[in-house]
């Protein structure tokens, strides 16, 4: 039976802490894939962000982003990290600002311009009433961060340091992301 409202995550069975964790993960991932595949595209389904309309596409997008970031984490741990696909990374930056960072009380100390060097995408991030607001635009900002879309989304998720990107303007604004935004 599908949940029609918020899920009590505390009531869900915990992941095992032994060698069975991989098998349990595989079982739960297969169940998620099956559940999503069986849903009509327009069937209302609850999501924890309150995204409207509440359709299954939310889960496809969120899981693609989640897997991309954690795939990078695993590869980094193994010393074999490769970039996130450009289109997926661009969507990840958009998702960061549409779902994640906008609920984060933060002040970067100025505006931040993000520029993807491998896609026609730019964003300007400002603090408005103590919340971060991003607009997809080319505009002057206190600091600009340039890099591949993959590097930008990894920077936003605090997976890579801003020092590995091209920063112009006030570096303190760019560096504030890591300290101010808790995702």
N, CA and C of each residue as an Amber inpcrd file, in Angstrom:
protein
   549
   0.8410000  -1.1820000   0.0000000   0.0000000   0.0000000   0.0000000
   0.8860000   1.2450000   0.0000000   0.5560000   2.2030000  -0.8450000
   1.3380000   3.4380000  -0.9310000   0.9180000   4.4160000   0.1360000
   1.9030000   5.1200000   0.6550000   1.6200000   6.1700000   1.6250000
   0.9830000   7.3470000   0.9140000  -0.0460000   7.9000000   1.4930000
  -0.7120000   9.0660000   0.9230000  -0.3420000  10.3310000   1.6770000
   0.3650000  10.1830000   2.7650000   0.7700000  11.3380000   3.5530000
   2.1650000  11.1180000   4.0900000   2.5750000  11.9710000   5.0190000
   3.9350000  11.8610000   5.5620000   4.2340000  10.4750000   6.1340000
   5.4590000  10.0510000   5.9340000   5.9220000   8.7570000   6.4120000
   6.6050000   8.9440000   7.7600000   6.3400000   8.0360000   8.6930000
   7.0250000   8.0560000   9.9770000   8.3450000   7.3020000   9.7920000
   9.3920000   8.0580000   9.4440000  10.6780000   7.4320000   9.1430000
  11.2530000   6.6950000  10.3450000  10.9420000   7.1500000  11.5530000
  11.4540000   6.4820000  12.7570000  10.8650000   5.0820000  12.9090000
   9.6950000   4.8380000  12.3230000   9.0590000   3.5280000  12.4330000
   9.5710000   2.5270000  11.4000000  10.3350000   2.9980000  10.4460000
  10.8690000   2.0980000   9.4210000  11.9850000   1.2400000  10.0080000
  12.1480000   0.0220000   9.5080000  13.2320000  -0.8220000  10.0230000
  14.5980000  -0.2070000   9.7250000  15.4720000  -0.2950000  10.6980000
  16.8310000   0.2530000  10.5530000  17.6410000  -0.6190000   9.6080000
  18.6130000   0.0120000   8.9660000  19.5410000  -0.7540000   8.1350000
  20.4380000  -1.5750000   9.0610000  20.7490000  -2.7910000   8.6770000
  21.6490000  -3.6040000   9.5100000  23.0530000  -3.0050000   9.5370000
  23.7770000  -3.3110000  10.5670000  25.1340000  -2.7970000  10.7140000
  26.1680000  -3.9010000  10.4940000  25.7650000  -4.9480000   9.8000000
  26.6760000  -6.0620000   9.5410000  26.7970000  -6.2910000   8.0370000
  27.2850000  -7.4530000   7.6530000  27.5040000  -7.7580000   6.2420000
  26.2140000  -7.8400000   5.4290000  25.0590000  -7.8860000   6.0860000
  23.7770000  -7.9560000   5.3760000  23.3480000  -6.6080000   4.8010000
  24.0610000  -5.5520000   5.1130000  23.6480000  -4.2100000   4.6860000
  23.5300000  -4.0950000   3.1650000  24.4390000  -4.7290000   2.4290000
  24.3970000  -4.6390000   0.9660000  23.1540000  -5.3520000   0.4370000
  22.8520000  -6.5240000   0.9710000  21.6650000  -7.2660000   0.5290000
  20.3860000  -6.4950000   0.8520000  20.3060000  -5.9260000   2.0490000
  19.1170000  -5.1600000   2.4360000  18.9940000  -3.9200000   1.5650000
  20.1030000  -3.2420000   1.3080000  20.0730000  -2.0730000   0.4300000
  19.5630000  -2.4670000  -0.9510000  20.1080000  -3.5490000  -1.5130000
  19.6800000  -4.0020000  -2.8400000  18.1810000  -4.3200000  -2.8620000
  17.6700000  -4.9720000  -1.8140000  16.2430000  -5.3060000  -1.7390000
  15.3970000  -4.0370000  -1.7030000  15.7980000  -3.0760000  -0.8790000
  15.0250000  -1.8400000  -0.7500000  15.1160000  -0.9900000  -2.0110000
  16.2770000  -0.9750000  -2.6500000  16.4140000  -0.2280000  -3.9010000
  15.5370000  -0.8470000  -4.9830000  15.5080000  -2.1680000  -5.0620000
  14.6660000  -2.8500000  -6.0460000  13.1860000  -2.5680000  -5.7790000
  12.7960000  -2.5510000  -4.5120000  11.4040000  -2.2470000  -4.1680000
  11.0480000  -0.8150000  -4.5710000  11.9590000   0.1320000  -4.3770000
  11.7220000   1.5200000  -4.7740000  11.5840000   1.6320000  -6.2890000
  12.4930000   1.0110000  -7.0170000  12.4380000   1.0530000  -8.4790000
  11.1170000   0.4610000  -8.9700000  10.7080000  -0.6620000  -8.4010000
   9.4610000  -1.3100000  -8.8010000   8.2550000  -0.4250000  -8.4890000
   8.2370000   0.1650000  -7.2980000   7.1150000   1.0290000  -6.9130000
   7.0160000   2.2380000  -7.8310000   8.1350000   2.8480000  -8.1510000
   8.1170000   4.0180000  -9.0230000   7.7310000   3.6510000 -10.4470000
   8.1870000   2.5050000 -10.9160000   7.8760000   2.0810000 -12.2830000
   6.3850000   1.8050000 -12.4500000   5.7130000   1.3840000 -11.3820000
   4.2960000   1.0290000 -11.4510000   3.3630000   2.2290000 -11.3000000
   3.8870000   3.3900000 -10.9650000   3.0350000   4.5580000 -10.7390000
   2.7150000   5.3010000 -12.0320000   1.4560000   5.6390000 -12.2330000
   1.1510000   6.5370000 -13.3560000   1.8130000   7.8920000 -13.1040000
   2.2840000   8.5420000 -14.1820000   3.0090000   9.8090000 -14.0480000
   2.2520000  10.8760000 -13.2930000   0.9340000  10.8670000 -13.3770000
   0.1530000  11.9460000 -12.7680000  -0.5120000  11.5490000 -11.4580000
  -0.1960000  10.3790000 -10.9180000  -0.8080000   9.9690000  -9.6490000
  -0.2230000  10.7790000  -8.5050000  -1.0730000  11.4310000  -7.7370000
  -0.5570000  12.2020000  -6.5980000   0.1470000  11.2710000  -5.6020000
   1.3170000  11.7020000  -5.1660000   2.0840000  10.9190000  -4.1940000
   2.8510000  11.8900000  -3.3080000   2.7860000  11.6790000  -2.0340000
   3.4120000  12.5520000  -1.0450000   4.9210000  12.6270000  -1.2650000
   5.4990000  13.7900000  -0.9860000   6.9550000  13.9190000  -0.9400000
   7.3040000  14.8040000   0.2450000   8.4660000  14.6020000   0.7820000
   8.8470000  15.2740000   2.0180000   9.1780000  16.7490000   1.8560000
   9.2740000  17.2590000   0.6250000   9.5260000  18.6820000   0.4170000
   8.2490000  19.4600000   0.1460000   7.1360000  18.7690000  -0.0290000
   5.8930000  19.4470000  -0.3600000   5.8850000  19.9940000  -1.7730000
   6.6630000  19.3600000  -2.6750000   6.7400000  19.8030000  -4.0650000
   5.3780000  19.6300000  -4.7300000   4.9570000  20.6470000  -5.4230000
   3.6880000  20.6130000  -6.1520000   3.9630000  20.6330000  -7.6500000
   3.2320000  19.8940000  -8.4500000   2.2790000  18.8760000  -8.0090000
   3.0290000  17.6720000  -7.4360000   2.3970000  16.9860000  -6.4840000
   3.0610000  15.8410000  -5.8420000   3.0030000  14.5940000  -6.7240000
   3.8800000  14.5390000  -7.7020000   3.8680000  13.4310000  -8.6680000
   5.1300000  12.5780000  -8.5310000   5.0970000  11.3660000  -9.0500000
   6.2570000  10.4640000  -8.9270000   7.5560000  11.0170000  -9.4910000
   7.4960000  11.9350000 -10.4410000   8.7150000  12.4950000 -11.0170000
   9.6420000  13.0940000  -9.9760000   9.0670000  13.5560000  -8.8530000
   9.8980000  14.0780000  -7.7620000  10.9100000  13.0280000  -7.3300000
  10.4600000  11.7900000  -7.1550000  11.3370000  10.7260000  -6.6640000
  12.3830000  10.3320000  -7.7000000  12.0170000  10.3380000  -8.9640000
  12.9880000  10.0240000 -10.0140000  14.1160000  11.0560000  -9.9810000
  13.7440000  12.3220000  -9.8960000  14.7480000  13.3840000  -9.8650000
  15.5840000  13.3030000  -8.5920000  14.9120000  13.2120000  -7.4370000
  15.6260000  13.2190000  -6.1610000  16.5690000  12.0330000  -6.0520000
  16.1390000  10.8530000  -6.4820000  16.9910000   9.6670000  -6.3800000
  18.1600000   9.7520000  -7.3600000  17.9420000  10.3230000  -8.5370000
  19.0500000  10.4890000  -9.4860000  20.1150000  11.3970000  -8.8770000
  19.6840000  12.4720000  -8.2430000  20.6330000  13.3900000  -7.6140000
  21.3380000  12.7280000  -6.4300000  20.5770000  12.0450000  -5.6190000
  21.1450000  11.3790000  -4.4370000  22.2070000  10.3570000  -4.8460000
  21.8820000   9.5430000  -5.8410000  22.8190000   8.5220000  -6.3030000
  24.0570000   9.1660000  -6.9220000  23.8750000  10.2410000  -7.6720000
  25.0290000  10.8980000  -8.3090000  26.0250000  11.3900000  -7.2670000
  25.5230000  12.0310000  -6.2250000  26.4120000  12.5670000  -5.1840000
  27.0860000  11.4270000  -4.4190000  26.3150000  10.4030000  -4.0640000
  26.9140000   9.3140000  -3.2890000  27.7870000   8.3980000  -4.1430000
  27.5200000   8.3390000  -5.4420000  28.4380000   7.6240000  -6.3360000
  29.7840000   8.3280000  -6.3260000  29.7410000   9.6570000  -6.3950000
  30.9660000  10.4360000  -6.3350000  31.6830000  10.1900000  -4.9970000
  30.9370000  10.1600000  -3.8970000  31.5430000   9.8980000  -2.5820000
  32.2660000   8.5590000  -2.5630000  31.5900000   7.5300000  -3.0640000
  32.1990000   6.2030000  -3.0860000  33.4360000   6.1580000  -3.9650000
  33.3510000   6.7820000  -5.1230000  34.5070000   6.8070000  -6.0130000
  35.6540000   7.6150000  -5.4020000  35.3280000   8.6880000  -4.7130000
  36.3730000   9.4790000  -4.0600000  37.0880000   8.6340000  -3.0150000
  36.3180000   7.8870000  -2.2420000  36.9110000   7.0220000  -1.2170000
  37.8230000   5.9720000  -1.8470000  37.4690000   5.5190000  -3.0450000
  38.2710000   4.5010000  -3.7320000  39.3780000   5.1180000  -4.5840000
  39.4150000   6.4540000  -4.6530000  40.4340000   7.1220000  -5.4570000
  40.1580000   7.0860000  -6.9430000  38.8910000   6.9020000  -7.3200000
  38.5410000   6.7900000  -8.7380000  37.4250000   7.7540000  -9.1370000
  37.3240000   8.9040000  -8.4840000  36.2080000   9.8330000  -8.7160000
  36.1610000  10.3210000 -10.1520000  34.9640000  10.3170000 -10.7060000
  34.7370000  10.8750000 -12.0430000  33.5960000  11.8790000 -11.9360000
  33.5500000  12.8310000 -12.8720000  32.5390000  13.8900000 -12.7890000
  31.1160000  13.3650000 -12.9390000  30.1920000  14.1650000 -12.4670000
  28.7660000  13.8980000 -12.6620000  28.4010000  14.3810000 -14.0630000
  27.5550000  13.6420000 -14.7430000  27.0860000  14.0110000 -16.0740000
  26.6200000  15.4680000 -16.0690000  26.9460000  16.2000000 -17.1130000
  26.6630000  17.6390000 -17.1660000  25.1830000  17.9540000 -16.9800000
  24.3060000  17.2950000 -17.7260000  22.8700000  17.5900000 -17.6170000
  22.3490000  17.2680000 -16.2210000  22.8050000  16.1600000 -15.6530000
  22.3900000  15.7950000 -14.3000000  22.9280000  16.8000000 -13.2860000
  24.1480000  17.2590000 -13.4820000  24.7370000  18.2450000 -12.5780000
  24.0040000  19.5860000 -12.6520000  23.6520000  20.0290000 -13.8570000
  22.8800000  21.2760000 -14.0040000  21.5600000  21.1410000 -13.2480000
  20.8890000  19.9990000 -13.4180000  19.6390000  19.7750000 -12.6950000
  19.8890000  19.7480000 -11.1940000  21.0430000  19.2330000 -10.7900000
  21.3880000  19.2070000  -9.3740000  21.5610000  20.5970000  -8.7860000
  22.1600000  21.5040000  -9.5560000  22.2850000  22.8920000  -9.0890000
  20.8900000  23.5030000  -8.9780000  20.0630000  23.2960000  -9.9960000
  18.6870000  23.8060000  -9.9380000  17.9420000  23.2410000  -8.7320000
  18.0870000  21.9380000  -8.5060000  17.4080000  21.3080000  -7.3760000
  17.9100000  21.8740000  -6.0490000  19.2030000  22.1050000  -5.9690000
  19.7650000  22.6680000  -4.7370000  19.0270000  23.9530000  -4.3630000
  18.7900000  24.8040000  -5.3570000  18.1690000  26.0860000  -5.0590000
  16.6490000  26.0340000  -5.0100000  16.0340000  25.0850000  -5.6760000
  14.5760000  25.0100000  -5.6220000  14.0840000  24.2290000  -4.4080000
  14.8990000  23.3000000  -3.8920000  14.4280000  22.4620000  -2.7910000
  15.2510000  22.5550000  -1.5080000  16.5370000  22.7060000  -1.6300000
  17.3950000  22.5380000  -0.4610000  17.7820000  23.8560000   0.2010000
  18.5400000  24.6580000  -0.5000000  19.1580000  25.8410000   0.0990000
  18.1580000  26.9230000   0.4560000  17.0030000  26.9520000  -0.1970000
  16.0630000  28.0260000   0.0850000  15.4620000  27.9430000   1.4800000
  15.5330000  26.7870000   2.1270000  15.0410000  26.6640000   3.4980000
  16.1540000  26.8620000   4.5200000  17.3220000  27.1400000   4.0440000
  18.4970000  27.2790000   4.8930000  18.6890000  28.7360000   5.2850000
  18.5610000  29.0590000   6.5610000  18.8660000  30.4430000   6.9300000
  20.3670000  30.6810000   6.7520000  20.7000000  31.6000000   5.8840000
  22.1130000  31.8240000   5.6000000  22.3220000  33.2290000   5.0580000
  23.5100000  33.7260000   5.2910000  23.9350000  34.9980000   4.7150000
  25.3760000  34.8150000   4.2920000  25.6060000  34.8550000   2.9960000
  26.9510000  34.6440000   2.4670000  27.8170000  35.8930000   2.5730000
  27.2230000  36.9860000   3.0280000  27.9830000  38.2240000   3.1100000
  28.0470000  38.9610000   1.7930000  27.2280000  38.5450000   0.8470000
  27.1830000  39.1690000  -0.4700000  26.5380000  38.2220000  -1.4560000
  26.4690000  38.6430000  -2.6870000  25.8640000  37.8140000  -3.7280000
  26.9190000  36.9320000  -4.3930000  26.4620000  35.7980000  -4.9050000
  27.3560000  34.8080000  -5.4860000  26.8490000  34.4280000  -6.8700000
  27.7100000  34.5650000  -7.8730000  27.3730000  34.1950000  -9.2480000
  28.0370000  32.8580000  -9.5430000  27.2460000  31.8740000  -9.9420000
  27.7620000  30.5640000 -10.3430000  27.6710000  30.4600000 -11.8550000
  28.7450000  30.0490000 -12.4880000  28.7950000  29.9770000 -13.9470000
  29.3260000  28.6080000 -14.3620000  28.4740000  27.8390000 -15.0380000
  28.8990000  26.5320000 -15.5530000  29.6710000  26.7430000 -16.8500000
  30.8800000  26.2390000 -16.8990000  31.7290000  26.4290000 -18.0760000
  31.4320000  25.4300000 -19.1860000  30.6640000  24.3910000 -18.8850000
  30.3720000  23.3590000 -19.8770000  28.8940000  23.2920000 -20.2490000
  28.1460000  24.3020000 -19.8390000  26.7150000  24.3690000 -20.1630000
  26.3050000  25.8410000 -20.1890000  25.2200000  26.1260000 -20.8400000
  24.7180000  27.5030000 -20.9180000  23.8900000  27.8010000 -19.6660000
  24.5310000  27.7620000 -18.5020000  23.8010000  27.9320000 -17.2460000
  24.5610000  28.8400000 -16.2960000  23.8100000  29.7450000 -15.6940000
  24.3530000  30.6370000 -14.6820000  23.2700000  30.8830000 -13.6410000
  23.7010000  31.1230000 -12.4210000  22.7910000  31.4110000 -11.3230000
  23.3940000  32.5280000 -10.4850000  22.5430000  33.3650000  -9.9200000
  22.9850000  34.3550000  -8.9550000  22.2520000  34.0650000  -7.6520000
  23.0310000  33.9370000  -6.5820000  22.5020000  33.6010000  -5.2680000
  22.6010000  34.8370000  -4.3830000  21.4690000  35.1820000  -3.7670000
  21.4230000  36.3290000  -2.8530000  20.7310000  35.8960000  -1.5700000
  21.0290000  36.5740000  -0.4960000  20.3050000  36.3640000   0.7470000
  19.1650000  37.3720000   0.7880000  17.9410000  36.8710000   0.9100000
  16.7550000  37.7180000   0.9880000  16.0010000  37.3370000   2.2550000
  15.8770000  38.2910000   3.1530000  15.2180000  38.0410000   4.4450000
  15.8150000  36.8300000   5.1600000  17.1360000  36.6930000   5.0860000
  17.8330000  35.6250000   5.7890000  17.7900000  34.2680000   5.1130000
  17.2120000  34.1770000   3.9180000  17.1490000  32.9090000   3.1740000
  17.8620000  33.0860000   1.8450000  18.4350000  32.0170000   1.3460000
  19.1170000  32.0760000   0.0550000  18.1080000  31.9620000  -1.0790000
  18.2360000  32.8420000  -2.0450000  17.3790000  32.8390000  -3.2250000
  18.2930000  32.8540000  -4.4400000  18.0570000  31.9490000  -5.3710000
  18.8600000  31.8810000  -6.5930000  17.9690000  32.1550000  -7.7900000
  18.5100000  32.8880000  -8.7250000  17.8150000  33.1400000  -9.9810000
  18.7360000  32.7120000 -11.1250000  18.1570000  32.0820000 -12.1410000
  18.9730000  31.6650000 -13.2830000  19.2310000  32.8680000 -14.1870000
  20.3740000  33.5140000 -13.9860000  20.6680000  34.7210000 -14.7530000
  22.1620000  34.9970000 -14.7870000  22.5300000  35.8210000 -15.7320000
  23.8840000  36.3520000 -15.7830000  23.7990000  37.7560000 -15.2010000
  24.4620000  37.9600000 -14.0810000  24.4200000  39.2810000 -13.4450000
  25.6750000  39.4540000 -12.5970000  26.0190000  40.6880000 -12.3660000
  27.1690000  41.0120000 -11.5230000  26.8580000  40.5930000 -10.0900000
  27.8680000  40.0320000  -9.4290000  27.7280000  39.6190000  -8.0330000
  29.0120000  39.9640000  -7.2940000  28.9750000  39.8570000  -5.9910000
  30.1600000  40.1570000  -5.1870000  31.2810000  39.1580000  -5.4310000
  30.8980000  37.9210000  -5.7500000  31.8840000  36.8910000  -6.0860000
  31.3150000  36.0300000  -7.1970000  32.1910000  35.5490000  -8.0440000
  31.7880000  34.6320000  -9.1140000  32.6110000  33.3540000  -8.9740000
  31.9290000  32.2320000  -9.1440000  32.5740000  30.9250000  -9.1090000
  32.3070000  30.2680000 -10.4490000  33.3870000  29.9060000 -11.1410000
  33.2850000  29.2750000 -12.4560000  33.8720000  27.8700000 -12.3830000
  33.1700000  26.9560000 -13.0300000  33.6540000  25.5910000 -13.1250000
  32.6690000  24.7550000 -13.9000000  32.9950000  23.5050000 -14.1120000
  32.0610000  22.6090000 -14.7910000  30.7980000  22.4890000 -13.9430000
  29.7000000  22.1040000 -14.5730000  28.4510000  21.9070000 -13.8220000
  28.6660000  20.8670000 -12.7240000  29.4380000  19.8300000 -13.0290000
  29.7410000  18.8180000 -12.0190000  30.4580000  19.4350000 -10.8230000
  31.4720000  20.2330000 -11.0980000  32.2040000  20.8650000  -9.9930000
  31.3200000  21.8260000  -9.2050000  30.4200000  22.5250000  -9.8810000
  29.5320000  23.4510000  -9.1660000  28.6020000  22.7050000  -8.2190000
  27.9810000  21.6270000  -8.7030000  27.0680000  20.8950000  -7.8190000
  27.8460000  20.2290000  -6.6870000  29.0560000  19.7510000  -6.9620000
  29.8740000  19.1530000  -5.8960000  30.3090000  20.2120000  -4.8820000
  30.5880000  21.4100000  -5.3430000  30.8920000  22.5290000  -4.4380000
  29.6790000  22.8380000  -3.5660000  28.4870000  22.9020000  -4.1730000
  27.2780000  23.2270000  -3.4120000  26.9690000  22.1640000  -2.3630000
  27.2970000  20.9200000  -2.6500000  27.0960000  19.8270000  -1.6930000
  28.3040000  19.6710000  -0.7600000  29.2250000  20.6190000  -0.8090000
  30.4180000  20.5960000   0.0500000  31.2490000  19.3290000  -0.1440000
  31.3140000  18.8500000  -1.3830000  32.1510000  17.6980000  -1.7000000
  33.5200000  18.1320000  -2.2000000  33.5880000  19.3160000  -2.8080000
  34.8840000  19.8580000  -3.1960000  34.9740000  21.2820000  -2.6580000
  36.1750000  21.7080000  -2.4060000  36.4000000  23.0440000  -1.8600000
  36.3980000  24.0710000  -2.9820000  35.9400000  25.2520000  -2.6610000
  35.8660000  26.3300000  -3.6530000  37.2450000  26.6740000  -4.2030000
  38.3010000  26.3510000  -3.4660000  39.6570000  26.6540000  -3.9510000
  40.0160000  25.8670000  -5.2000000  39.2710000  24.8090000  -5.5140000
  39.5340000  24.0440000  -6.7310000  38.7870000  24.6210000  -7.9420000
  38.0510000  25.7120000  -7.7260000  37.3010000  26.3730000  -8.7910000
  37.8950000  27.7460000  -9.0710000  37.4660000  28.3530000 -10.1560000
  37.9050000  29.6940000 -10.5140000  37.0150000  30.6950000  -9.7760000
  37.6040000  31.4760000  -8.8790000  36.8550000  32.4510000  -8.0860000
  37.3340000  33.8530000  -8.4380000  36.3800000  34.7250000  -8.7290000
  36.6650000  36.1200000  -9.0360000  35.8510000  36.9710000  -8.0750000
  36.4110000  38.0580000  -7.6370000  35.6950000  38.9400000  -6.7210000
  36.0620000  38.6300000  -5.2840000  35.1260000  38.8150000  -4.3760000
  35.3510000  38.6470000  -2.9440000  35.3780000  37.1610000  -2.5780000
  36.5550000  36.6040000  -2.3210000  36.6280000  35.1660000  -2.0260000
  35.8930000  34.7880000  -0.7450000  35.7260000  35.7340000   0.1740000
  35.0270000  35.4330000   1.4320000  33.5780000  35.0190000   1.1760000
  32.9520000  35.6160000   0.1630000  31.5660000  35.2560000  -0.1730000
  31.5210000  33.8080000  -0.6490000  32.4270000  33.4360000  -1.5230000
  32.4670000  32.0640000  -2.0230000  32.7930000  31.0750000  -0.9070000
  33.7070000  31.4260000  -0.0470000  34.0950000  30.5400000   1.0560000
  32.9880000  30.4170000   2.0990000  32.1170000  31.4130000   2.1930000
  31.0430000  31.3900000   3.1960000  30.0540000  30.2610000   2.9550000
  29.9540000  29.7840000   1.7180000  28.9920000  28.7130000   1.4250000
  29.1880000  27.5320000   2.3640000  30.4170000  27.0800000   2.4910000
  30.6960000  25.8870000   3.3110000  30.3140000  26.0900000   4.7730000
  30.5390000  27.2870000   5.2880000  30.2440000  27.5570000   6.6950000
  28.7700000  27.8780000   6.9350000  28.1210000  28.4860000   5.9600000
  26.7590000  28.9780000   6.1550000  25.6680000  27.9750000   5.7720000
  25.9060000  27.1870000   4.7400000  24.8430000  26.3340000   4.2110000
  25.0370000  24.9110000   4.7110000  24.1070000  24.4580000   5.5000000
  24.1670000  23.1090000   6.0830000  23.1210000  22.2390000   5.4160000
  23.5760000  21.4640000   4.4470000  22.6720000  20.5810000   3.7040000
  22.8960000  19.1600000   4.1710000
